[in-house]
Structures are given as C-alpha cells and as structure tokens.
Amino acid sequence: MQRVYLDNNATTIVDPRVKEAMEIYFCQQYGNPNSLHQFGTEVHPAMRVALDRLYAGIGAADEDDVIVTSCATESNNTVLKAVYWEVISKTNKKRILTTPVEHPSVSHVCEFLAENGAEIIELPLNKYGIVDLSTLKEYLDPEKTALVSIMWANNETGIIFPIKELAAYARSQGVLFHTDAVQAIGKIPVNAREVGVDYLSFSAHKFHGPKGVGGLYIRQGAPFVPLLHGGEHMGGKRSGTINVAGMVGMGLALELANYALEYEATEVRRLRDKLEDAILAIPDTLVIGKRELRVPNTILASFRGVEGEALIWDLNKQGIAASTGSACASESLEPNPVMVAIGVDRELAHTAVRFSLSRFTTEEEIDYTIEVLRASVKRLREISSTYKKC
Ligand SMILES: Cc1ncc(COP(=O)(O)O)c(CNc2co[nH]c2=O)c1O
C-alpha cells in the first residue's frame, strides 16, 4: 500500500540536509556551549551561523533579539506572560486583543491570564475568515490595550491574516503586536522588521526542521521578562542548556525553506489546487477560504454527510495521512471552531478534513489521494444516516 503524508501543518519530515548537519552534535561535538573548555567553545561558530540564519530568515535587525526555545508553544507562552508581567500587572493596560481561531498555545494562555486580571477580547472575523483593519480600529483602545496577538496564518484553514496593516496600526497607537507565524514561515515570505511586529513566534518542525526546537523574535526595546529563569543562556532571556543540534538544524531548515518559497508558491500550490479542484468536483463539498488568501499548501474541506473522523480513518486505512480540523471532545465531536467562527453551518463544521502538502509531496501522491478520496466519500455517504443527495 502506498503511504502518502498530507498532514504537514501538524509536523513535517526533517530535510535530509538538516539531519546531516545536526549529526555531529550528538557524538562528536557534544560539549555544553557554556563550558569554557574546547568541548564547549568548539560549537560556538556553528551556533553563530545558526543565529545569523535565523536573523536573516525572519528579517530581524541586528539590534533585535531572537531566542531559541523548545517549541512555538513555549514561544507563545513567553510573549503573553512577559507582557502580562511587564505591562498588564503594572499599568492600566489590561487588554489583549486576539482572535477566536488562535492555536491553543495562545488562546489557552489568554484564558489563564484572564483568571489573573487580564481582559481578553476576541476580535470578530469577517466573511473571509480574517480580522480586517476596520475591526481592529473599532476595538483597539490604546489607553486600555497592552497587546494585540494575531496569527499570521491559520493552522487549519491556511487563511492568511493582513499582519502588515494590522501591526502598523497597532504601532501607530503605541500598542504592542505579537504574531504567531508558525504556519506562515516556510510557506510565504515572513519579515518581522518589514511588517513591524514586536514579537514573532515560530517552530522548526513546521518547515522541515527538528521537533522540540522553536524560536521567538523580540524587537529591540519590546517589554520582556523570561519565562524560564536560571542561567545566562540566550543573554538571560531563556535559561537552560542550549539544544545545539536543534539550533543548528532550525537555522539551516529556515534558510532552505526560504530558498524553496518560490517552489511553494508554484509547484506546491499547483498540486494543492489539483487536489482542491478534485474535491470541489465531488458533489456537496466545500473548501474554507479563498485559495488566493491561503498559504499554498493547505485545504480545509467539508464533505456533507461524512464525519471528518470517519473520513480520515478511512483514508488512513489506505495509507493516506490527513487530519480533521475539528477537535474531538469525548465521544461527541466538537464542530471545527474555525469554521464556526467564520459562520459555516454547524452540521458542515463536523465534516472538516485538513490536507496539508509540503515540498516533498509528489504528483503521484496527489493522484493516488484523489482516486482514494472519491471512493471513500462515495462509500461513506452510502452508509451515512444524514446524507441526502441535494
Ligand atoms: C499556529 C500554531 N501555533 C503554535 C503551534 C504549536 O507549535 P509547537 O509547540 O512547536 O508544536 C502550532 C502547531 N499546530 C499543530 C500541531 O498539530 N496540528 C497543528 O495544526 C500551530 O499551528
């Protein structure tokens, strides 16, 4: 049976060139970088190269900070809790403006901060599934707002948010801006200084780097306190012995991902659109978001009358890995929150399936997926208790 991996928004294969670059830091150059002896100091040049790649890869200025974390979840926690300690707990600016479709590593932190005195406002999305500038202007009170936190691209739909104009407005009002760029980096151009954000989170395993390593961009002068204290690593901004192999891998993966942006925008998009067109040719289907307003690799599709979980298990049995947009909750599936937030009817929101490609996806894999998908949907609808051909 052919195996086809179409869940790249969950995690990606490590680029073989990245794996090769990481290998020597396990059994040859394994010293602690903070050690003064040669086993420690010999890894410093590679760390410098990695940091240079990270700065260049996300468009950070020399005076800014880029810290290496364990993952984007840590990066998001770090930003939100730093703003809480440095602004919300010390001033009358108690508000965080965010969206209803953020990743839980933003939304759940906001819920925790709300239990500790923060005021969280979720900005309503427009019919395209994004926050538009007029909405931000309507809700942003600079006297009361500590931070705006809006993701660059949504992990389930791939819908891209207008970060440049939103961040510019927040800055004009003297309000800090954070973007979770996890699903944008490696898919579309990301430049922190160009868009003017104060904080930007990312994660290596989303762009063919290793799992367990992420990063956080901090604009010069942006308020900050560490999430992790206990040592002078990362200039005191993130304590803990540095994951040298992961840092080297993430730096190279980011450089390779940016080299491949043209390929993402053309070939990956072409294969995504080929699959999307085949999905839309199946009766009673829906794809969320206008494709030109999405990152090039993602499809969130609904197949009326077919539970999302049932379809991904059927595909899985035939070697195809996809995921549901919807979060499962015990035996009763929750409707996909993103689809609910952008107004898709709740019945359809139970039928969401996400397909996310990468630069390693082949045309043969897409052709196989189309063939299997057509048959799976047909078969599942024949036994569906809710599907009535419209
Ligand atoms: C937008 C976004 N932010 C943060 C994270 C967390 O990153 P990590 O801590 O480095 O893993 C994810 C992971 N998103 C997904 C993980 O599995 N399916 C997903 O869509 C994400 O999509």
PDBQT file of the ligand as one rigid body, heavy atoms in Angstrom, charges set to zero:
ROOT
HETATM    1  C1  LIG A 401      -0.361  28.320  14.602  1.00  0.00    +0.000 C 
HETATM    2  C2  LIG A 401       0.352  27.379  15.558  1.00  0.00    +0.000 A 
HETATM    3  N1  LIG A 401       0.943  27.897  16.667  1.00  0.00    +0.000 NA
HETATM    4  C3  LIG A 401       1.593  27.099  17.540  1.00  0.00    +0.000 A 
HETATM    5  C4  LIG A 401       1.660  25.724  17.338  1.00  0.00    +0.000 A 
HETATM    6  C5  LIG A 401       2.424  24.873  18.349  1.00  0.00    +0.000 C 
HETATM    7  O1  LIG A 401       3.701  24.595  17.817  1.00  0.00    +0.000 OA
HETATM    8  P1  LIG A 401       4.704  23.626  18.611  1.00  0.00    +0.000 P 
HETATM    9  O2  LIG A 401       4.566  23.971  20.056  1.00  0.00    +0.000 OA
HETATM   10  O3  LIG A 401       6.073  23.953  18.083  1.00  0.00    +0.000 OA
HETATM   11  O4  LIG A 401       4.270  22.237  18.278  1.00  0.00    +0.000 OA
HETATM   12  C6  LIG A 401       1.064  25.158  16.201  1.00  0.00    +0.000 A 
HETATM   13  C7  LIG A 401       1.091  23.654  15.998  1.00  0.00    +0.000 C 
HETATM   14  N2  LIG A 401      -0.006  23.213  15.180  1.00  0.00    +0.000 N 
HETATM   15  C8  LIG A 401      -0.397  21.936  15.038  1.00  0.00    +0.000 A 
HETATM   16  C9  LIG A 401       0.070  20.852  15.673  1.00  0.00    +0.000 A 
HETATM   17  O5  LIG A 401      -0.661  19.773  15.210  1.00  0.00    +0.000 OA
HETATM   18  N3  LIG A 401      -1.599  20.171  14.281  1.00  0.00    +0.000 N 
HETATM   19  C10 LIG A 401      -1.442  21.525  14.168  1.00  0.00    +0.000 A 
HETATM   20  O6  LIG A 401      -2.110  22.241  13.414  1.00  0.00    +0.000 OA
HETATM   21  C11 LIG A 401       0.409  25.999  15.290  1.00  0.00    +0.000 A 
HETATM   22  O7  LIG A 401      -0.176  25.506  14.161  1.00  0.00    +0.000 OA
ENDROOT
TORSDOF 0
